[in-house]
Amino acid sequence: MRELILLRHAHADPAVPGQADIDRPLSAEGLAEAEAAGRWLRENGLIPDCVLCSPARRTRETLEAVLGIIGYVDQRLEPGIYEATSGTLAALADEHAEVGRLLMVGHNPGLERLAALLHSGQTGEYRGMPPGGIAVLDLRDAAQIEPGAAELSAFWWP
């Protein structure tokens, strides 16, 4: 069975004048949320085999805080995650079908729509993945990423 873990970046500071969205750092609250996410993953034995992370500063800082708790994991910056649709995220996950437990660190609305699509088969106007939130999806029989192909086995938020 394949497992896909989706982690939305934790709270970030608002952009300052002239600052690009991609360069926004985590807030102090966000750092605490990211560390809590790492503790939850560790306590539940959900250490990923590989991590794909958006290149945005807030996602990289979220991942760094998580790795500070769970330890080193093979990781790759994946530019396609930034501003990705659920379809783009699904394709990226399928490109890593050999990974037993894949963690994707990214943004909404793409992550929450991917979770809804995999679990219920539709994205609709689904909203519900807060900053620092984690969705754990079990893909039945190592199925390809497609609508309704997964069971939502856990959902956590700080």
C-alpha angles and dihedrals in degrees: 000000000000121000125205118196117194117199120186113210115260124250114307133200115258115259116269118224109292094012118127117234091240090061098056111125129216116270121233087260089051093053090053090048092050092050090049089051090053091050091049092050091048094046091051095047092244099140107155125230090216138006129212111196134187113243092236112120094236092054093046091049090048090052093046090054092047092049089050086065104035099033132237118337129176104267140180133190107233114195091195091070094066108095090352126164121228088258093056091048091049091052091050091051091049090051086062097046090135091066112095096203115021123185119201118194112198151110145293142285089030097054097047091045091051090051091050093045094050094044104038103015095244138070103203114155092321113165124172117103107109124199108290091018122146129207119190115201125189113208110215115239091349088295123184117260105273139131113300094003097123143059118223099232098173141008123188137170133178 
